[in-house]
Amino acid sequence: QAQLVESGGGLVQPGGSLRLSCVASGFPFTWYPLNWYRQAPGKEREWVATIHSSGFSTNYAPSVKGRFTISRDNAKKTGYLQMNGLKPEDTAVYSCNADIVWGQGTQVTVSS
């Protein structure tokens, strides 16, 4: 069964950092780009970042560029999203996606 499982979310103060993980199983993770999305309450899902299957190319939404870093370890079938300089507007459920597989999401709350 193809699956992605996120972890690492939580409550953090503005300016803080979190590192999200996304562990894949049941499908050829290394074949596909990995995407991170987020959805805030009452808002549509928003694309955050993408990393190529090789890990050598990345893209970011303007709202997170320079603060977030996407990476992957194909040997571990795991993707990561390092989030620094967090702002209250980053509060959302963060989900990873590869091909047609989606994780269940992990909550990130930025608040003092």
C-alpha positions in Angstrom: 0.0 0.0 0.0 1.4 3.3 -1.1 1.8 5.7 1.9 3.4 8.9 3.0 3.6 9.7 6.7 4.5 13.2 8.0 5.8 14.1 11.4 7.5 17.0 13.1 4.7 19.5 13.4 3.9 21.4 16.6 3.6 24.7 18.3 6.4 27.2 17.9 6.9 30.9 18.6 7.3 33.4 15.9 10.9 33.3 14.6 11.3 29.7 15.6 12.1 26.6 13.6 10.6 23.2 12.8 11.7 20.3 10.7 9.0 18.2 9.0 9.7 14.7 7.8 7.8 12.6 5.2 8.4 8.9 5.1 7.4 6.9 2.1 6.5 3.3 1.7 4.8 1.0 -0.8 5.8 2.8 -4.0 9.0 3.8 -5.8 9.6 7.1 -4.0 12.8 7.8 -5.8 11.1 8.0 -9.1 9.1 11.1 -8.3 9.5 14.7 -7.3 8.4 15.4 -3.7 6.1 18.3 -3.0 5.0 20.0 0.2 1.7 21.7 0.5 -0.1 23.5 3.3 -3.7 24.4 4.1 -4.7 27.0 6.6 -8.2 27.1 8.2 -10.7 28.5 5.7 -8.1 28.7 2.9 -7.3 26.7 -0.2 -4.4 24.3 -0.2 -1.2 26.1 -1.1 1.9 24.7 -2.8 5.0 25.3 -0.7 8.0 23.6 -2.3 9.1 20.9 -4.7 12.3 18.8 -4.9 13.3 16.9 -8.0 13.6 13.1 -7.7 17.3 13.4 -7.8 17.4 16.0 -5.1 19.4 18.4 -7.3 16.6 20.9 -8.1 14.3 22.7 -5.8 11.5 25.3 -6.1 9.7 27.4 -3.5 6.7 29.5 -3.2 7.6 33.2 -2.9 6.0 33.3 0.6 8.6 30.8 2.0 11.6 31.3 -0.2 14.7 32.0 1.9 13.1 30.7 5.0 12.2 27.1 4.1 14.5 24.3 2.7 13.2 21.2 1.1 15.5 18.1 0.9 15.3 14.4 0.6 17.2 11.2 1.4 16.3 8.6 -1.2 18.2 5.9 0.7 15.8 6.4 3.6 12.8 7.2 1.4 12.3 10.3 3.4 11.7 13.9 2.5 12.2 16.9 4.8 11.0 20.5 5.1 13.2 22.7 7.3 11.3 25.8 8.3 13.1 28.7 9.8 11.9 32.2 10.7 8.4 31.0 11.2 5.6 33.5 11.1 2.0 33.3 12.3 0.8 33.2 8.7 2.7 29.9 8.3 0.2 28.2 10.6 -1.4 25.4 8.6 -1.6 21.7 8.1 1.4 20.6 6.1 1.2 17.6 3.7 3.7 15.9 1.5 2.9 14.5 -1.9 4.6 12.3 -4.5 2.9 11.1 -7.7 -0.7 10.5 -6.6 0.2 9.6 -3.0 -0.6 12.1 -0.2 0.2 12.1 3.5 -2.3 12.8 6.2 -0.7 16.0 7.2 0.9 17.5 10.3 -0.2 20.6 12.1 2.1 23.6 12.4 1.0 26.4 14.7 3.1 29.6 15.0 2.0 31.6 17.9 3.3 33.5 20.9 
